Amino acid sequence: MQRIIKAMSQSTRLKILMLLSNNVLCACELEYILGITQSAVSQHMRILKEANLVKEFREGQWVFYALNEECLKEAGEKLKIIASGLMSNEGIEREIEKLEYLKEHPIINCDRPAIFKKRL
């Protein structure tokens, strides 16, 4: 899961995934569309392949890429589970109690900018 999150944490790789959502594209097409070099495409595709998000097909000298839809579906399901855990505060009850305590008893005198004073 870490590899998937890392792979999806960069805007160019997200663009590549979006472009591949309905298309099989060759490396040269990605170069043109994204305005990046062949070596940059190769680096991004290496990371996406290591995360198993993209499949690679070779035909002669040409390299084509497509989404690994099965992997994306599994990743989406895992992300839903993670998100629901984050929303429920499960596993961080103690930390939430400390946050509530700080709201009532400010023991740390940090000089917060006005925009952040609302949060705590």
N, C-alpha and C positions, 0 to 999 in steps of 0.2 A: 504494500500500500504506500510505503514511503516513496518508492520510485515513481509511482503514479502521481503522487502529489508534487514531487519535485519536477516531473516532466510537465505538469500542467501549470506550474508556477511562473512560467515565462510567457510573455504576451505573443511572441512569434510562434511558439509551439501551440498555443491556443488557436491562433489563426490557422495554422496548418491543420489542426484537428477539425476546425470548422470547415475549411476548404475540402477536406477529405470526407466530410459527412455525407455528401451525395456524389462524390467523384472519385475516380481512380486517376491519380496524377503522376507524371514522371518528374524526376528531379529537376529537369530543365524548365518545366512549366512552373514549378514552385519557385525557382530562381527568378523567373520573369515576373510572376504575380507579386511576390514579396519584395522584389528589388534587392535581393541579397546574393552573395556569391555562392558558387557551388560548394565550397568548403563549409560555409555557414549552414547551407541546407543539409550537408552530410552530418555535421555536428548535431543539429536539431533532430534529424531523423535517427541518429544513433541513440540519443536519449529516449526518444519516443519508442523505438524498437526494444530497448532494454526494459522499458516499463510495460512492454507487450501491448501498447496501445495501437500500434501500426504494424501492418504486414507488408513485407517487401516481395516484389516479383521481378525477376530478371527476364528480359527477352533480348537476346543478343547483347548489344552494348548499352541498352536502355534499362533503367531501373524505375519501376513503377511502385507506387505506394497506395495502400487502402487502409481504412480503419479496421481495427480488430474489434468488431462490434460486440462480440461475446465478452471480451475483457472489459470494454467500456460499460456494458450492462452490469457486470459483477462489481466494478468499481463504484458505479452509481448506487447500487444497493448497499455497499459498505459505507459509502459517504452518508447515506440516509441514516444508517444506524449510528454513525459517529455524531451526526448533527442532532439526532434525537437525544443522545446521551448528553451532549453539550447543553441542550435546552432544558434538560431535567435537572441539571446540576449534580447528577449522580457521580459520586466519587470525590466531590469537593465540598461536602457538607461542612467540614471543619473550617475551610477557607471562607466559605460564605458566612459562617458565624463570626469569624474575625473581622470580615468586612462590615457586618452589621454593628459589631462592637465599635469599630473605628468611626462609624457614622455618629454614634452616640457619645463617644469618648475620644476625641482626636488626640492621639498621643504623639503623632508625628507632625512636626511643624514645618511642612514643606510649603514653599511659596508657589502655589498653583496659579497659573494664568487664569483669568476670569472664565475663559471658555471651559476649563476643566473643573471648576469649583462645583458645577452642577452635578457632575458624575458621582461624587462621593457624598 
